[in-house]
Amino acid sequence: MTIIAVPLSKLQVSPLNVRKNQEDANRTAALEASILAFGVEEPMLAHPLDDEERPYGIYAGGRRLRALNALMARGAIPADYQAEIIVRDRPAGQIVQASASENLIRNNLRDYEVYLAYRDAVDLGVAPADLAKHFGQRQIYVDQILRLGRLAPPIFAALESGQISDDQARAYAATEDQTLQLAVFERLSKSRSQWDHQPPQIRSAMKVGDENTERFLTFVGRDAYIAAGGHYELDLFEESAQRGRISDEKLLARLVEEKLARVRADLPGRTSRDISVVAKPPQTGGQYAYVDRELEITPRLSALPKELAERKEMLEVRRQEARDHAEQLLLDDDGNRKPGLEAEEAELDREYDAICAELKSIEDGRRFILPKAGEFVATVSIDRDGEPEFKFWYASRKAMKAALASKEAPVVAAAETTAGGNATPARPPEKAAPAHYGLSSTGLVVMKELRRSIMRALLIEDAQRGGSAAQDYLVWSQLRAAVFSEPGARDKVGAFSISAGMYDSMGIAPEALSVVKDAPAHEIWEQAISLLKDQTFVTGKNLAGAFIDFQTAPPEMKGLAAAVVAGLSLEKSLNSEGLRNDVHDVVAHATSRAYPAALRRVWKPTAAVLDLLPKAKRLEFVAGMVDAKTFAAWGKLKAGEITTHCLQVLSGKSRSTKSAAVTAAKEWIHPLLAFGRPDVLEPRDQPAVEEAA
């Protein structure tokens, strides 16, 4: 290493220097004072440039060079001052990497400068894997940085200038398609509402993580879609199962229809008698026809031969063992994923998928046993998990009467298993009375308020995704209250009428206030209220003008307004006999977020909630999640200590939790807050697949 002294006039900041923010680069007053007091303590790093006047480019020490030039300009150092530099003739990519390394160590680069540095290093020949190794980072982190560095230029410029946040930039970087990024950016940037330009709306506009698309892709199989020429791109910034984007939705729609046709064609061979597969369930008569739910039946499945039953039992044990092994290998004591085990995880996934595939094959071999009397039809749809869902119906009211008149019982227990291997029970038995949970009257009030808060959050988030559950429920419930008056009508629809004190529901019972405010659901609700209060259609003094503003508001904003009004109209209910409202269950399922993992996003167990329960009931909820010895020891603890241990288990933070129970603990919902699945629920029609913007 050779140090040489060079006049400042021969030096310039290298174009490969990763510091791009001029405000930061030129903020040198403190550095100038240090140089005057102590001199330049370290030589600057330079590389040769093809420039006769200034042949050396400083790639590490740019601020020192700027400070020296500022001192010379005001006469604080001699005009012939010479600076010490170390000249290294390296490939451009390595120079960018070295410049980034120096600044990252000092932790004084802006985020977007890091994104540019990584992008430039790779564009100049440094392999992404080498960057990860050099900086001691996980490969996924480097890939994320590169995605951000390759945002469409106008979007990157907006990030650089502070017009969009880092979270918004990450949403755009969910895809590498700059054309799509830019089309969505230009459209959303024109919106009058800042709500339209939030990360969920950005991803939704680009069809990233689209629930229906992921459902269809699961049904077809990702490998089959790719083999047919489709492209699937992962959102590197999300960890949920629904985290990708497909590029050819027409291809996916065709593959879905082709596979559905095969499934429909195969179904008659799986039944105990001749049956027709129809596109829609039997309908009621009249001008406004709808599904005739009374005609639905649930057949039982044929018994498995002994050897297959034993094989199935063995595979189920192996599947559980595979889950346990994966959690022990891949997760640390806090339940976080360990780094550097991607290859091992992929191998475990392959083994687990093979077990699941064989179990599904066994279930697919079972036949549907239908009653001998009567005429039946079947329908095939795709459930939320991307599996075929079979439903069976009497072909008509006449067919149902004939079957019921026979001696054979035409309907069997509903808690069977579908051909896809998924449990598809009808509505579960009624829960015991709330007293079963040991709740006081105050505890019941708190739980009711919590459940209403959860429902409000589900409606808000559904509206944010462009869903219509809130609008449908609002219009329907108010229509029923207005034009179909009958005793107890309001209780049945589960909503206040607008003229019956709906606005009083803004308040929360005092005894429940602190608990409800601790829930993420309440924060979602408050943010929505706050956003609406800023809109001109709410604040405008001229009511006619305010209404026109509402008419011309973006559909998403109207949907949010409907969600808030629907949330205000909600009565309180619980998942328990005498306090349950079937409509609430249906509305919750209409948001596609009524399952435990999704509910835990808007509600989390707290000490205050657990303290509503007697000690025995707190322990009852974690029984089976910890080993018997630990559980027995907890039974001897004081109430506060029991709450602490139970909360750690149900929050997924306890080291005492059995590996097989980690997921169940993280998805635990108090039974009173859960939403049942009424018999009347039918999967929503599969929407037509549309091209992204």
N, C-alpha and C positions, 0 to 999 in steps of 0.2 A: 504494500500500500504506500503510494507516494503522495505527499502533500505538497502542493505548489501554491505560490502567491500570485494572484492575478488582479489587475486593475478592475474596479467595478464596471467600467465601461465595456469590458469584455464578457460580462455576465448578463444573463436574462433568466427569468423564471421559465422552466421547461414547460412546453405544452403538454407534457406527460405528467406534470405534477397534479396530484388528485384533488388538491384544494381548489375549488371552483368558486366558492362564495367570496365575492370581492369585498363585502363588508367585513367579514372575518379576516380576510387576507390583509386588508389595509388598516386594521386596528392594531397599530404597532407602537403606540405611545409608551407603554410600560416597557416594551422590549428595547426601544431606543434609549430609555433611561438606564436600563441594565447594561447596555453596550457601552455607554459613556462611563459608567461606574466600574465595570469589570472587564470590558472588552468582549469579543466573540470567543466563547470558551470552546466551541466545537467547530471543526471545519464543515463547510457545506458540501453536499454530495452533488456531483455534476456529471453530465455525459456530453460527448462531442455533438455539436450541431453543424449543419451545413449552412453556416452564416459567417461571412468574412468579418463583419463588424463585431458581432457578439457570438463567438464560436462555442461558448459553454452554456449549457442549460442546467439550471439548478432544479433537481427533482426532490431533494430533501433539504429544506432550509430556505424556502421561498420567502417566509416572513422575515427572516434575518436579512435577506437581500433587500427586501423592501424597506426595512428599518435603516439599513446602511445608506441606501439611496436618499432616504428622507433626511438623514443626518448630514449627508454631503450637500444636499440642496440648500440647507439653511446654514452651511458653513461650520457645522459642529465637528466635522472631521476633515482632514486635508483633501484637496481635489485629486491628489495622486494616491489616495488610500488604496492599498492592495489587500484583498481578502484571501484567506486560506481556503482551498477547495481540494477535494479528493476526486479525481477523474476516473470514472469507470465506464468502459465501453461495453455495455450490455445490450441484449435484445430488448426491444421496446416493451414487450410484455413484462419482462422481469423488472424493468425500471418502474412501471406502473405499480407492480406488486410491492416493490421496495418502498415507494412513496406512500402507498396505502398503509404498509406495515408500520412505518414511523409514526404516522398520524393516528392510527388506531391505538397504538400503544399509549399515546398521550391522551387518547379519548377526546380529541377536540375537532373531529370532523362532524359536519352535519350529516344527517341520515342520507340525504340524496347524494352527497358527495361520495359516501361509501358505495351506494348503488352504481354510480358512474365508474368508480375505481375498479370494481369487480368486473363490470361489463367491458371496460376498456382493456383490462388485463387479458380476459378471455379472447376478445376480438383480436388482440395482438399476439395470440398464440399460447397463452398459459392455459393448461387444462383445468377445468373446474375441480377435478379431484386433487390437483396439486395445490390449488388455492385452499381447499379444505384442510389439507395436510399442513400447509405452511402456517395457517392461522389457528390450527388446532380446533377446527369447527366441524360440526356434523355436515354431511353432504347436503341434507335437505335444507339447511340454513343457507348454504352457498347458492343452491338452486333458487331459493326464494329471493335472495339478493339480486341474482341475475335476471329473474322475471321482472323485478321492479326497475332494474337498470334498462330494460328493453321495453318499457312502456312507450306507447305512441308519443312522439315528441311533444305535441300540444298538451298531453296529459302530464308528461314529466315536467314541462315548463310550469304548469299549474301547481304541481307539487313543490317545485323549486321556489315559486313566488309566494307560497302559502295559501293559494286559492282553494286547494283541497288538502285534506288531512292525510296522514300516513295510512290510516285505516281505509280511507276512500281509495288511495292508490293501490293498496293490497287487493281491494275488491276488483279493481280493473285488471290487476295482474293475475287474477284467477285464470285468465286465458292469455295465450301468447298471440292471439289474433288481433293485430293492431288495427285492422280495418273495422272489426267489430267493436273494439275498445273505443275507437274514435267516433263511430256512428252513435253509440250509446252516450258517450261524453257530450257530443254536440247536442243531442236531443235533451238530455237531463239538465244540461247547463242552461238551457233556455227556459226551464220551468220557473214559474214565479215562486214556487214553494221550495224551501231548503229541504223539506222532508223527502222530496223526490230524489235527492242526490245523496242519500245515505247508503252505506255499504250493502244492506239487504236489498234495497231497490236497484242498486247497480248490478249486483249478481243476478237478481231476478230478470232484469232487462236483457242480460246476456245469456239467460237460460242456464246459469251455472247452479248446480245443486237442485235443479227442478225436481220436485217430488214425483210427479207423474212420469217424467222421463226416466228417472232412476228406477221406478217401479217396472216400467216396460223393459228397461235394459236388463234388470234382474230376471224377468220372465224369459226373455230371449236368450240371455247369457252374453256377457261382455265379449267372450272369446268368439262366439258365433257372429256377433255384430261386427267385430274387427275383421274376422275372416271374410265377411261379405263385402269388405271395402270401407267400413265405417271407421271413423277416428274418434277416440275418446281421450279427453284431456283432463288431468286432475287439477283441481284447485289446490295449490301447494300450501295455502294459508288456512285451510280448514281441516279438521280431523274427523268430522262426522262421516257417516257412510254415504250420505248424499253430498258429494263434494266434487262432482265432475261435470263435464259438458260434452255433449256429442256434437259432431259437425254435420251430420246428415240425418235429420229427423224424418225425412220421407222414407229413407231406407229402413230406419227403425220401425216406423209405422207399418211398412210392408212386412217386415220380419215378424212383428207382433201378430198381424192378421194371418200370416201363413201358419204360425205355430198354433194360434187359437183354432184355426180350421182343423189342424191335425188332432188337437186335444178333443175338439167336439166330435170328430169322426171316430176317435177311439173310445169315447165314453160309453156308447151302447154296449160294447163288448165287455164292459166292467160292471154291468148291471145284471140282476137276476132274471130280467125279463125284457121284452122289447120296449123301447122307449125312444121318443123323439127329442132331439136337442133343438131348442128354439132360441131365437135371438133375444127375446124379452120374456119376462115372467107373465103369466096370465093377468089380464087387466079386468078391472070392474067395468060395468056397463055405464051408460050415461054420457053426457056431453063432456065431462071432465074425468076421463078415465085415469086410474092409477093402479099400482100393483095391488092385486088381491092377496093380502098377506094370509088370509085364512086358508088359502089353498096350499101353503108351503108345508112340506113334511121333512123330517130328518130320518133317513134310512140308517140302519146299522151297517157296520162293515163285517165282512165274512171273517171267521176265525183263521188264524195262521196255522199251517201245519206245524207239528211239534218242533221239527228241526229248524224251521224258519223263525219260530217264536223264540227258540233258544239263541239263535244267531242274532236276532234283534236285541234281545236282552244283553248279550255280550257286547254288541256294538254300542249300546247306550252307556254301558260301563266304560268302554274305551273312549267314548266321546267326552264323558265327564273327566276321565283321567287326562285326556288331552288338554282340556280347559285348565285343569289344575296345574299341569306341567307348564303350560304356556304362561300362566300368571306367575309361577315361581321363577321361571327363567327370564321373563321379559319385564317384570315390574319390580320396583324397589319397595322398601318397607312402607313408603307413603302412597303406594299405588301409582307412582309415575313410571312412565316407560323409560327403560335403561337405554342409553345411546349405544350405537355400534353393533346392534344385534339384528340388523335388517335381513341378512341372509338366513339366520336361524328362524326369524319370524316367518319368512316366506316358506321355508321348509315345513314349519309347524302348520301353516295355513293349508299347504297342499295335503298333509296327512289328515287334518281335520275335515277338509272338504271331501276327501275320499270317503271318510266314515259317514258323513252326512249324505253323500250321494248314494251309498249302499242302503242306508236306512230309508231314504226316499224311494229307492227301487223296490224295497220290500213292501212299503206301504202302497205303492202304486199297483202292486199285484193283488191287493185285496178288492173284493167285489162289493158293490152296494146292494144290499138286500132290501128289495121293495116288497110291499104287500102284494099278495096274489090277486086281490080284487081291486078293480078300479083302473083308470087310464092315467098315465103319468107323463110329464114332460120334464126336461132338465134345462138349466141354463149354466153357462160357463162364463166367469168373469175373472179378473186379475185382482187379487187382494193387495193390501198395503205392502206386504212383504214380497210381492212379485211372484206369488204362487197361484196356480189355477184354483179357483174356488168353485165347487160344484154345488148347485142348489136344485132341489127336486120339488115338484109341484103336482097337485092334481090337475089334470088337463082342463077341468071345468067344475062348476058347482055340481053338475049332474054326476060327474065322475066321483066327486067327494061323497055325495050322498050314497052312491052305490057301494063304495068301499066301507063307509060307516055302517051300512045296513048288513054287511057281512059279519061273520063271527070273528074274523081275524082282526086283531088290533092294528089299525092302519098306521099308527105313528109310534115311533120308538124314541127312547131317551136321546137327547140331543148332544150329550157330552161325549161325542165320538171323535175320531181322528179323520181328517181329510186325506185324500190321496197324496197331497203334498206333504203329509207328515205333521201338519199344524193342527193344534187343538182348535176346534171351532164350536165352542159351546154356545147354546142359546143363552138367554139372560140368566145369570147365576141366581141361585136361591137368594131370597131376601136375607139381608143381614139381620142380625139380632137387634133388638132395640138398643138405642144409644147407651142406655144404662149398662149394657154389657161391657162397655169400655171404661166404666168407672168414672164418667165425666159428671161434674156438677152442672147445675143450670148455667153458671157462668162459663164453664168449659164448653157447653153446647153453643152458647152465643159466639164464643171465639171461633169455634170450628166452622160455624155457619158463615161468619164474616170472611174467614179465610177461603172457604170454598167459592164464595161469590167473587172474591178478589182474584182467585185463580181463573174463574170463568171469564172475568173481564179481561185479564191478560191474554187468554187464548183468543178472544174476539179481536183484541187490538192487533196481536201478531198476525192473525189470519188476514185482517184488512191490510196490514203492511205488505203481505205477500200477494195482494191482489185478490184474496178470497172474498166470497160473498156471504159467508155464514151469518155475520152480524146483520147485514141488510135484509137477508131473507127472514131471519128471526124477528127483527124489529117490525117489518111490514106485516108479517103474518100475525104476530102476537097482538099488535094494535088493531088489525083488521078483525080478528076474532073478538077482541074486547068490545069493539064498536058495533059490529053488526050481528053478532051471535051471542045474545045475552042468555045465560043460563045460570042456575045456582052453582057457585063455586068455580065459575069459568076462569076467573083470574088465577086461582090456585093451580088449575090444570095447565094453563099455558106457562106458568112460572114467571109472569112479568106483571109489573104495575101498568095500568093504562095511563096515558099521558094526563088524563084529567083526575087521576086518583093518587096524587101525592108522589109521582115518580121522582120529582126533583128533590124530595126529602131524602132520597136514597143516597145522596152524595155523602151524607154523614155515616160515620162508623160508630157502632156502640162503644161507649167510653171504655168498658172493660176489655174490649178487643183491640183498641186503637194501637197500642204499642206492638202487639204481636203481628197485626196485619201490616203495619208500616215496616216491619223487619223483612217482609217477604219480597223477593224480586218482583212478584206480580204487581205489588202496589207501586213500585217504582215505574214499571212499564205504564201503568194507568196514569200516574201523575205526570209523566213526560208527555203522554198523549194530550191530557187536559191542558198542560202548559203550552204545547204547540198550537192547539186550536184557539187558545185565548189570544194568540198573537195575530190571528188571521183577520183580514178586513171584514169578512162576512160575519164575524163575531163582534168586532170592535166598532164597526161603522155606525155613525149616528143616524145616517139616512137609511131607514130599514129597507126601502125599495132598492136602493143601490147595494146594500149588503146582501140582499137576496140574489141580485144579479151576479155579484161576486161569487156567491156560492154556486150558482148555476154554471159559471164558467171555470170553477175550480177544477184542478186535475182530478181524474177519477179516484186516484189513491187517497187524495185529501177528503173527498166525499165519503169514501169507504171508511176512513178513519173517523169521520164525524158520525157515521152510522154506527160504528163499533162503540163509540163512547155513549151515544144515546141508548143503544141496545144494552150496554153495560149498566147504565143508570136504571134501566127498566127491570133489571134482574131482581127477582125475589131471592131470598136465601133458601138453600136446601142442603141436605146432607145425604150421603149414600147409605141410608138406613131406613128401615121400615117406618112408615108414617111421616118421614121427612124427605123422602126421595121424590124427585120430579122427573118423570120420563123425558119430558121435552128438554130439560137441561142436559140429560145424558146424550140425547140425539144432537143437540147444538154443539156440545163439546166435541163429539166425534166428527161433526161437520167441519171443524177446524183442522182435522187431521193431526191433532196434538193431544189426544185424550189418553195416550199410553204413558206408562210410568216414567220412562226415560225423558220424555218431553215435558211432563208435568214437573219433574225435578228441576227443570230450567227456570220455572216461574215460582216454585216453592221449595224451600229446603227446611229440614228439621231444625228446630231450635230448642234450647233449654226451656224457654218459656212454654212451648207447646208440650214438650214431654212432661213438664211439671204439672200440667193439667191432669195428668193421669196418675192413678195410684201406682206405688212402686211395682206391684206385681204385674200391672199391665205394661209398664215400661219394659220390664224384663221379658214379658211374653213376646214382644215384637222382635227381640233379638235372639230369642231361643232358637237354636239350630244354626245361628250364624257364628257362634263361638263354641269352643270345645266344652264338654260337660263340666270339666274341673273348674275352668274359669267362670262358667256360668253359675256354678254352685257357690263360688267364692263371692261373686257380685251380690248374690241374694242376701248376704250378711252385712252389706254396706249400708251407710246412711243414704237418705233419699237424694241428697245433692250429689253424692259420689256415684250413685246408680245413674242419675241423669247424665253426668259427665261421660261415663263409660258407654252408655247406650248411644249418646249423641255422636261419640267418636266412631262407633260401629256404623251407624246409619248415615254418617257423613263420608264413609269410606276412608277414614283416617286411623283406624285402630289396627294395631299389629296383632291383636287377638282374633281378628276376623278370619274365619276359614277361607282358604283361597277359592274354594268352590262357591263361597257366598258373597264374594266381593261385589259382583255385579248386582246381585239381589239387594245388597245393602245400599249401594249407590242409587238404586232405582226405587227404594222403599217410599211408599206413600201411605199416609194414615188411611185406613179403609174408609173412614167417613168422608175424606176429601176426594176419593177416587170416583171415576165415572164408569157405571156399568154399561153393558152393550145390550140394549133392548132388542127383543125379537124383531121389531119393525125395521131395524136398520138394514139397509141395502147399500152396498158400495156405490158411491156416486158414479154416474156414467163416465166412461173413459173419455176425456176431452180430446178433441181433434188435435193432433200434433202440429204445432205451428213453427214456422221458421223464426229464429231469433232475429232481432233488429239488425 
